[in-house]
Amino acid sequence: MTTPISTTPISTTRGTTADSAAVQGAVHGPVLAAGHGRVTFAGTAASEWIKFRTLRSTVWTLVAVVVLLVVTSVLAAWGSSVELVEAGSSTGMDIAQLLSAGYQLAQLAVAVLGVLIITGEYSTGMVRTTFAAVPRRVPVLWAKALVLTGAVLLVSLVSAGISYVATMPFHDELGATLDLSRAETLRMTVGLPLYLAAIGLLAFAVGALVRHSAGALTAVIALLLVVENVLMMVPLGAVEQISPFLPSTAGRRVLFDSEMITAVDAATAGAHLAPWQGYAVLLAWVAALLTLAAVRLRRRDA
């Protein structure tokens, strides 16, 4: 007797699993070296780049960075021109000051991006698939950091270029110039992308430690805005010595001209860091937090 062929439908669970595997394979395929079947850092970085550029939240956050920087630069140029007209005088201005006028708002968008690039995978469970493809785990952290840094640097430079063009109608009226042969102008110009990239990495490291979007964002925003402002109001000698070494307070000095730095130093106590010394302090924060994140990633399950 011929055995009848079963007409029972194939399990939808198997179909879902297959589809999921196909999608994950498309993302993590670059992890394996062609023809060798082994994990490489270049492949891991390529995989992270695919994930980074295909997320809508990433695209919109980067667009927000551009908009905030450009709009604030235009508003700063317009406001300065109005003040000069009312005062009936004119004065020279460094265009680098206009280009970085929106750094305080832009750093918040960059911080959100830095947190979401890592916590998003934990919230969806995709991180387990990532670590299955890269069992050593830590290269994933460095690959994500590399992709984030490159994206923020590129977007910041593009934003500066757009801001320069957008503020051109005000340059003559303000007597504004951009002389990159001056060390101070060059520092402020390159300082914007460097500062935002460091803030992005700081937020990324906090996200890797906390592994929860809301908690990490709260911690980063508190560190950048709340803690520093609160400590500035505490009239204690010990606190005044700590305040200059907080990440944003120290790092943003690369964006200030000499007059601004002098004014800030006159209004604050404690150490008075040079611009690049302040940026080095910010990088030290980033290095310390990334090291802690790498240690936790190796010792704790996803």
Disulfide bonds with the S-S distance in Angstrom:
none
